[in-house]
């Protein structure tokens, strides 16, 4: 079986750090980490949502692990 492995999605380090600062300040009104990340970076605009499966619902360490697996922070 020949499956194509998707390329990682990229986010600029400065943008990711800005998100983290907002998260630490509690700027996302009680949202789960995955939901806040998804909304902040407007990931609903991506055509292929399959790589994001589970991120919207994830929180804490699970969300961090999914973000690290799917996104390349540059």
C-alpha positions as CSV (number, residue, x, y, z in Angstrom):
1,X,0.0,0.0,0.0
2,X,1.4,3.3,-1.0
3,X,0.1,6.0,1.3
4,X,1.2,9.6,0.9
5,X,2.5,11.1,4.2
6,X,1.3,14.6,4.5
7,X,3.8,17.4,4.9
8,X,3.8,19.1,8.2
9,X,1.9,22.4,8.4
10,X,4.1,25.3,9.3
11,X,3.5,28.1,11.8
12,X,5.9,30.9,12.4
13,X,7.6,30.7,15.8
14,X,6.7,34.3,16.7
15,X,3.0,33.6,16.0
16,X,3.2,30.4,18.1
17,X,4.9,32.3,20.9
18,X,2.2,35.0,20.8
19,X,-0.5,32.4,21.0
20,X,1.2,30.8,24.0
21,X,1.5,34.1,25.8
22,X,-2.2,34.7,25.2
23,X,-3.0,31.2,26.4
24,X,-1.0,31.7,29.6
25,X,-2.8,35.0,30.2
26,X,-6.2,33.2,30.0
27,X,-7.3,35.1,26.9
28,X,-9.4,32.3,25.5
29,X,-12.3,32.3,27.8
30,X,-12.1,28.8,29.2
31,X,-11.7,27.1,25.8
32,X,-9.7,23.8,25.7
33,X,-6.2,24.3,24.4
34,X,-6.9,22.5,21.1
35,X,-10.0,24.6,20.5
36,X,-8.2,27.8,21.2
37,X,-5.3,26.8,18.9
38,X,-7.7,25.8,16.1
39,X,-9.7,29.1,16.4
40,X,-6.6,31.4,16.9
41,X,-4.9,30.1,13.8
42,X,-8.2,29.9,11.8
43,X,-7.6,26.2,11.0
44,X,-11.2,25.9,9.7
45,X,-9.9,27.4,6.5
46,X,-7.8,24.3,5.7
47,X,-9.4,22.1,3.0
48,X,-7.9,18.9,4.4
49,X,-9.1,18.7,8.0
50,X,-8.1,15.0,8.4
51,X,-4.7,15.9,9.9
52,X,-6.4,18.0,12.5
53,X,-8.7,15.2,13.7
54,X,-9.0,15.4,17.5
55,X,-7.3,18.7,17.9
56,X,-10.5,20.7,18.3
57,X,-11.5,18.5,21.3
58,X,-8.1,18.0,22.9
59,X,-6.8,19.7,26.0
60,X,-3.6,19.9,27.9
61,X,-0.8,17.4,27.1
62,X,-2.9,15.7,24.4
63,X,-3.4,19.0,22.6
64,X,0.3,19.8,22.9
65,X,1.2,16.4,21.5
66,X,-1.1,16.8,18.5
67,X,0.2,20.3,17.8
68,X,3.8,19.0,17.9
69,X,3.0,16.1,15.6
70,X,1.0,18.1,13.0
71,X,2.8,21.5,13.0
72,X,6.3,22.5,12.3
73,X,7.1,25.6,14.3
74,X,9.7,27.8,12.4
